[in-house]
């Protein structure tokens, strides 16, 4: 698909869960076992190109007609883990968010009401047959939600400066660590400040994590956001460390220190979000 090679990569970050094969029932487990044995498995850019291809027809296809049979594959302590794309489910969820974020006139111009209506009806029918379904991947545009950094420590940060390919900035941690950090952060927040967006967001992330196998791997990938940040900005970005410092300060009763750490984090990501509206 050479026509897609010039399409700009969306500035999106991803929170992914890789589950061990044992977490999947048959026949899906066997499918993923065979899939993981392939010599080459698709990359994040491959997934992006396929998603963009559906937006090229007229009218566009906001949600794939069939669910993807692809996944990201990783090996954790000798155990093969997979992160299914579930592109169709994520498309439905993204369409719901889009309806809440864009003005009706703009949304109608991008996706005609009849297209959205059919997608919504398809999702309702599918959800009735699959009430417990959940995505293995969460996506955020033009930011990394602050709550995602709670799951990781600065020691788990992996940064690869731009070489022949684009820079890579990601965090990876075992599921048990991610859940433990969410629980500790929620305890501190509830004991020190009023309920707010950070607390509500953490509750949501924590519930999502509980849906997966305890031996899973959790990954935060800056994805296309690396194209919105300079090399020095990426190298100096210690967002997980800033959030951990803020929560530790709260726990120690240091409100001023907590405010300073949180302000650094918020300002960093506010500056990135503002790039969305730059010429």
N, C-alpha and C positions, 0 to 999 in steps of 0.2 A: 504494500500500500504506500507507494512513494509520495502520493499527494498529501499524506499526513505528516511527512517528515518536517515540514516547515511550520506545523502548528505549535504555538507556544505551549509549554508545559504549564498547567494550572498551578498556582501557588498554593499548594495544599500540603498539610501534614497528616500523618496517619498513626493511629494507635492500633496495633495488631496483636492478636493472640494466636500462638502456634500450639496446637494440641497434639499429644502423642497419638499414634495410631490406635492405641487401646481405647481411646475415648470415643471412637466411632463405631456404630453398630454395623453389622454386615447387611448388605454387600458393600456399603460405602468404605469400610475399612480396607477391603481387598482392592477396591478401586484406587485408594490413595497409596497403598503399598506398591502397586504396579506403577502408579504415577511417579512416586518418589524414586523409583529405580531407573527412570529415564535418564539418558545421558545429559539432556539439557531441559531445564524447566523455565517457564517464562519469568521475565523480570517485571519490576514495577512499571517500567516504561512500556513494556508489551501490554500490560493491563490497561494503561492509560490510552494507548493508541487504539485499542479495540473499543474502548468506551467512546472516544471521540468519533470513531467511524460511524456510530449510530446517530450522531447529531448532524451528519452531512446530508442525509436524504431530505426531501420535502414531501410531506411534513416530516419533522424529525422523529426519531424513535427514542423517547425519553427513558424507556425501560426495556431491556432486552426481552425478546419473545421467549427465549429459553434460558434456563439458569446455566451459569458457567460451570464447566467441569474442571477448571484450573485452580491452582493453589500455589502459594509460596511454600517452599520447603526449607527446613533447617534441621540440623542435628544437634541435640542437646544432651551432653554427657553420654554419647553413644546411642541415644534414642531418637529415632526419626519423628519429627513433628511437622505438621502441616497447618497452614492458615488458608482455608478455602476462600476464594474471592467472593462468592455469593453476589455476583454483580447485579443480578436481577433484584434481589431483596434490597440491596443498598441503593439501587436506583429508585425503588418505591419510597424508601425512607428519605432520600435526598429530595425527591419531588415534593413530599410533604413539607419539608423544611423550606423549600423554595417558595411554596405558596404562602408561607408565613412571613417571608423576608422581603419579597418584591411587591411593588404596587401592582394592582390588578391590570392596569393598562399595559405596563411593561411585560408582565407575565403573559398576557394574551398575545403580545407581539412575538414573544420568544417561543411559547408553546400554546397553540390554539386551545380554547376551552374544550373542544371535542376530543382532542388528544389527551388532555389531562383527565377528562371525565372517564374515558375508556381505561386509562391506567389505574385510576382510583377504583373502578369497578373490578378490574382484574385482581388488584391487591386485596380487596375485601374478600373475594372468592378464595384466593390463595390462603389468606390468613385463617379463614374458617377451617381449611384442611390442615394447616400447619400452625396451630396456636402457640407453640413453644419455640418457634424459630427465632434465632437472633443472629446478627452479623458477627463475624470474627474480626472485622475491620471497622474502625470509626475514622471519619474524615473531618478535618477542620480547614476552612479556607482562610488564607491570609493571617494565620496565627497558629500558635500552639496553645490551646486552652490551659490556663494556669493550673487547673486541677490535675492535668495529666502529669505534671512534673512531680506530684506527690509520690507517684509510684516508683520513682527511681532515685538513686543516689548519684552524686557527682562522680564517684569512682566507676560507675557503669557507663559513663559517657564515652562514645567512640567517635572520633573526628578524623576524617581523611581529607586533607586539603585537595583542591582541584589539581588533577594531573591530566592524563589523556581524556578522562571523563570528568563529570561534574563532582563537586565536593559531596561528601557524605557526612551527616551528623545524625547520630542516633543513640538511643539508650536501650539496653536489654537487661531484663531481670527475671528471675524465677517467679512464678505465680505466687508462691507462698510469701515471698518478700513483698511483692506488690500489695497483696491483701493486708499484710501486717502493717505496712506503712500507711495505708488508707485508714485502718482502724485506729492507729496511734494519732494520726492527724485529726481525725474526727473527734476523738476524745479531747484533744487539746483545744480545738476550736470551740467545742460545745461548753468547755469549762471556762473559757476566757473571753469569748465574744458572743454577740447575738447571732442568731441564725442569719445567713446571708447567701450570696451566690456561690461562694467557694464551698461552703458546707453543703448546700443543695447539690452542687455539681459533683462533689465527692461521694455523696450518698448514691447518686445515679451511677457513677463509675464503679463504685464498690458492688452494687447489685449486679452490674454487667459482668464483672470479674467472677462473681460467685457462680455464674452459669457454666464455667469451664473446668476442665480437669485440673486437679491441684498440681500436677507435674507439667503444666503448660509453661511456655515462655511468653513474656509480655515485651513488646517492642514499641518504642516511640521513634518514628522516622520523620525527620524534617522534610523529606520528600522534595517537592518543587520549591519549597521556601528557600532552599539554598541559592536559588537564582535571584531571590529578592534581597539577599544580604551579601555584603562584601566579604572577602577573605578575612580581614581583621575582625569584622563583626562576628563571624562564625567562630573564629578562634577564641574570642573573648567571651562568647556566650556561655555563661554558667548558670542557666536558669534553674536547674534542679538544685544547685547549691544555694542559690538565693532564696528559693522557697523553703528549703530545709532550715536555713538560718533564721528565716522569719518565724517558722513554727517553733523552733527551739527557743527563740527569744520570747515568744508568747508563753511557752511552758515555764520559762524562768521568771516570768513577771516583768520582762523588759518590753513594755509597750512601744517605747521610742525605737528600740532596735528592730522590733518586728515591723514597725511602720516603714522604716528606712529600707529594709530588705524587700518588702512587698512593693514599695514605690519603685525601686530599681526594676523589678520584674514587670510591673504594669507599664511603666514608661517604655521599656524596651519593645514590648509587643504592641503598644499603641502606635509607636513609630512605624512598625511593619504594616499594621492595618491601614494606616493612612496612605501607604503607597498604592493601595487599591484604587484610590481616586486621583492619583497623579496622572499627568498627561504622558 
